[in-house]
């Protein structure tokens, strides 16, 4: 076997080695979707792996999409795996932390009294009142108005990462009418219905 051929075989083996262990690593990281297997305790939001996105119909032509800036959402809950439906969660969002990708537009939506009016109402809050399989109901306070809102929730599972951390993840969707919260600017040209898309991870409180 010549040296060039041997070097090529060695390089191929080195490249293939990580691929060979991928199935085992993926298997080890698969989340457990039985809520009873997640540890009890207080869980707090992982701000790096959480997103709250909104969509609203814009003059009937599209669904304009924007989000709250990374790190602007805070939440926690006390968890008992024997009674997961007794869980109560509270969420706080910085109302000014709008992220459209355009700084001037962020400020307009976040602080203008016709929009989120964060100068007068700096926080958006959600406090749960009822947990059912696949449903989470709570009181949403936005622009100083409190209304009940129900979200469709998927428990994505509990996992231990290769870095020693523990995570519990959820996906949620819902819909609110912004006019219910006194946010009537440009209705109906800009849609009254706002679609909510939420992806969130929690870690055990240290």
Protein Blocks (a to p, Z undefined) as FASTA:
>chain_A
ZZklmmmmmmmmmmmmmmmmmmmmmmmmpccfbfklpccddddddfklgccdddddeehl
accdddddehiaccdddddfklmmlpccdddddfklccehpaklmmmmmmmmklnommlm
mbccdddfbdcehiacddddeehiacddddddddfbjcddfkopacddddddddddfkln
opaghpakbcfbdcddddddddddZZ
